[in-house]
Amino acid sequence: MLIYKIFRAPEWAELQAKGETPGAPIDIADGYVHFSTAAQATETAAKHFADEDDLTLLALDAETLGDALRWEPSRGGALFPHLYRPLRLTEVLWHRPLPRVGGTHRFPPEMT
């Protein structure tokens, strides 16, 4: 199963430069890297990135992340994937720009 992470440009640049990252400021504050499923990603973008441009969407295979990935209740009691270790660039299967068009983010077709 693929899971997704939305990064702002500086966060994506840090991951590319260093090869791993503890995540965005919210991830660091919470102690884990927040991810979304395909079904959760649009709401995540709308809730946390509504007015932001220059975003990158990362896709990872949940099965390859091992025991450090935990599914925990979050928004509305839904289970969200949380990674309790740094995210490694080598784990990213693909990345795509996440442009904002007409006030909403346009997700790539390969998410379906």
MIKOL-251171 format. One record per residue (C-alpha): z, x, y. Coordinates in Angstrom, 3 decimals, padded with zeros to 6 digits. Example, Ala and Ser with C-alpha at 12.3 -4.5 7.8 and 13.67 -1.06 7.14 Angstrom:
// MIKOL-251171
+----------+----------+----------+
!        z !        x !        y !
+----------+----------+----------+
!  007.800 !  012.300 ! -004.500 !
!  007.140 !  013.670 ! -001.060 !
+----------+----------+----------+
// end
This chain:
// MIKOL-251171
+----------+----------+----------+
!        z !        x !        y !
+----------+----------+----------+
!  000.000 !  000.000 !  000.000 !
! -000.886 !  001.284 !  003.434 !
!  001.682 !  001.264 !  006.214 !
!  001.002 !  001.934 !  009.891 !
!  002.502 !  003.806 !  012.814 !
!  001.494 !  003.392 !  016.452 !
!  001.861 !  006.480 !  018.601 !
!  001.385 !  007.084 !  022.301 !
! -000.860 !  010.029 !  023.187 !
!  001.975 !  012.590 !  023.659 !
!  003.602 !  011.572 !  020.358 !
!  000.300 !  011.879 !  018.477 !
! -000.383 !  015.226 !  020.164 !
!  003.047 !  016.524 !  019.098 !
!  002.417 !  015.561 !  015.478 !
! -000.971 !  017.289 !  015.550 !
!  000.446 !  020.436 !  017.177 !
!  003.613 !  020.812 !  015.110 !
!  002.529 !  019.280 !  011.789 !
!  005.555 !  016.986 !  011.702 !
!  007.624 !  014.867 !  014.030 !
!  010.868 !  012.893 !  014.058 !
!  008.812 !  010.182 !  015.764 !
!  008.819 !  008.364 !  019.069 !
!  011.955 !  008.136 !  021.224 !
!  012.937 !  004.834 !  019.529 !
!  012.607 !  006.486 !  016.111 !
!  014.798 !  009.392 !  017.147 !
!  017.416 !  007.023 !  018.609 !
!  017.458 !  004.876 !  015.457 !
!  017.438 !  007.812 !  013.029 !
!  014.237 !  006.908 !  011.181 !
!  010.502 !  006.537 !  011.784 !
!  009.486 !  002.893 !  012.237 !
!  006.379 !  001.671 !  010.410 !
!  004.687 ! -001.716 !  010.024 !
!  002.638 ! -003.347 !  007.327 !
! -000.852 ! -004.575 !  008.197 !
!  000.572 ! -008.078 !  008.664 !
!  003.299 ! -006.793 !  011.021 !
!  001.266 ! -004.320 !  013.088 !
! -000.264 ! -006.748 !  015.596 !
!  003.146 ! -008.191 !  016.463 !
!  004.568 ! -004.666 !  016.742 !
!  001.785 ! -003.731 !  019.174 !
!  002.323 ! -006.894 !  021.223 !
!  006.102 ! -006.510 !  021.328 !
!  006.477 ! -002.763 !  021.918 !
!  003.139 ! -001.612 !  023.390 !
!  001.787 ! -004.665 !  025.257 !
!  000.884 ! -002.875 !  028.482 !
!  000.024 !  000.511 !  026.997 !
! -003.316 !  002.204 !  026.600 !
! -004.262 !  005.464 !  024.892 !
! -002.563 !  004.573 !  021.609 !
! -003.384 !  005.890 !  018.144 !
! -002.903 !  003.982 !  014.912 !
! -001.953 !  006.064 !  011.861 !
! -002.279 !  004.891 !  008.259 !
! -000.151 !  006.274 !  005.423 !
!  000.230 !  005.425 !  001.756 !
!  003.756 !  004.075 !  001.290 !
!  003.808 !  005.148 ! -002.354 !
!  003.500 !  008.846 ! -001.465 !
!  006.527 !  008.915 !  000.856 !
!  009.108 !  008.829 ! -001.924 !
!  012.737 !  007.832 ! -001.654 !
!  012.864 !  008.631 !  002.065 !
!  010.947 !  005.383 !  002.707 !
!  013.188 !  002.323 !  002.705 !
!  012.272 ! -001.316 !  003.240 !
!  014.868 ! -002.860 !  005.524 !
!  015.281 ! -006.180 !  007.338 !
!  014.242 ! -006.188 !  010.967 !
!  012.413 ! -008.695 !  013.188 !
!  013.099 ! -012.187 !  011.876 !
!  014.604 ! -010.774 !  008.674 !
!  011.235 ! -009.411 !  007.503 !
!  011.326 ! -006.148 !  005.566 !
!  009.887 ! -003.213 !  007.498 !
!  009.211 !  000.295 !  006.188 !
!  011.474 !  002.987 !  007.659 !
!  011.069 !  006.697 !  006.927 !
!  014.335 !  008.659 !  006.878 !
!  012.838 !  012.088 !  007.442 !
!  010.201 !  013.599 !  009.715 !
!  006.667 !  012.287 !  009.431 !
!  004.222 !  014.976 !  008.290 !
!  000.655 !  015.216 !  009.519 !
! -000.497 !  015.890 !  005.943 !
!  000.686 !  012.385 !  005.003 !
! -001.656 !  010.660 !  007.461 !
! -004.628 !  009.225 !  005.563 !
! -006.536 !  008.269 !  008.689 !
! -006.042 !  007.653 !  012.384 !
! -007.970 !  005.491 !  014.831 !
! -007.767 !  004.713 !  018.535 !
! -006.006 !  001.446 !  019.279 !
! -007.762 !  000.193 !  022.414 !
! -006.530 ! -002.710 !  024.499 !
! -009.255 ! -005.283 !  025.069 !
! -008.611 ! -008.395 !  027.123 !
! -004.875 ! -007.777 !  027.075 !
! -004.489 ! -007.313 !  023.304 !
! -004.936 ! -004.306 !  021.077 !
! -008.013 ! -004.229 !  018.879 !
! -007.148 ! -003.045 !  015.380 !
! -009.758 ! -001.265 !  013.255 !
! -011.573 ! -003.200 !  010.511 !
! -010.304 ! -000.868 !  007.793 !
! -006.824 ! -002.400 !  008.141 !
! -007.907 ! -005.455 !  006.197 !
+----------+----------+----------+
// end
